[in-house]
Amino acid sequence: MNIKEVCEVTGLSADTIRYYERIGLVPKIARKSSGVRDFAENDIAILEFVRCFRSAGMSIERLIEYMGLVQAGNSTVEARIDLL
């Protein structure tokens, strides 16, 4: 899926999606040979998760910390709960 389609699905702007990728809030998005971002279903799920938490008032800094804990695995569940 390209960025325009992802914007329609998530309600996020292309600039916001690019910003989230640049600061490491979401993992690097795969690219086609032409250099165009090629979003997978998991990428879209992460963006929707981030959008939900941002709309609930969670700061970007806290979200970056939270997403790092998610990537670290199940041993970080307690730390994730503490952030909420």
C-alpha positions in Angstrom: 0.0 0.0 0.0 1.3 3.5 -0.8 1.4 6.5 1.5 -1.7 8.1 0.0 -3.7 4.9 0.7 -2.4 4.7 4.2 -3.4 8.3 4.8 -6.9 7.4 3.8 -7.0 4.4 6.0 -5.4 5.9 9.1 -6.5 9.5 8.9 -2.9 10.6 9.4 -1.2 13.0 7.0 1.7 12.0 4.8 3.9 14.5 6.6 3.0 12.9 10.0 3.7 9.4 8.8 7.1 10.5 7.4 7.8 12.3 10.7 7.0 9.3 12.8 9.3 7.1 10.7 12.1 9.7 10.8 12.1 9.9 14.6 11.8 6.2 15.1 8.3 6.1 16.5 7.4 3.5 13.8 9.9 1.1 12.2 11.4 1.9 8.9 8.9 1.2 6.1 10.0 -1.1 3.2 10.5 0.6 -0.1 9.9 -0.5 -3.7 12.8 -0.4 -6.1 11.5 3.1 -7.1 12.0 4.3 -3.6 8.3 4.6 -2.8 7.2 3.4 0.6 5.4 0.1 0.5 3.3 -0.3 3.7 2.5 -3.8 5.0 -0.6 -4.5 7.1 1.6 -4.6 10.3 2.9 -1.1 9.4 -0.7 0.2 9.2 -1.6 -1.5 12.5 1.3 0.3 14.2 0.3 3.6 12.7 -3.3 3.2 13.9 -2.0 2.2 17.4 0.1 5.3 17.5 -2.7 7.5 16.3 -5.0 6.1 19.0 -2.5 6.8 21.8 -1.7 10.2 20.5 -5.4 11.1 20.4 -5.6 9.9 24.0 -3.0 12.4 24.9 0.2 10.3 25.1 3.3 12.4 24.3 5.5 11.4 21.4 8.4 10.9 23.8 6.4 8.5 26.0 5.2 6.7 22.9 8.8 6.2 21.6 9.6 4.7 25.0 6.5 2.5 24.9 7.2 1.2 21.4 10.7 0.4 22.4 9.4 -1.7 25.2 7.0 -3.4 22.8 9.8 -4.3 20.5 11.8 -5.7 23.5 9.2 -8.4 24.0 6.9 -9.8 26.6 9.4 -9.3 29.5 8.5 -5.6 29.4 4.8 -5.9 30.0 5.0 -4.5 33.6 7.0 -1.5 32.4 4.5 -0.9 29.6 1.6 -0.9 32.1 3.5 1.6 34.2 3.8 4.0 31.3 0.1 4.0 30.9 
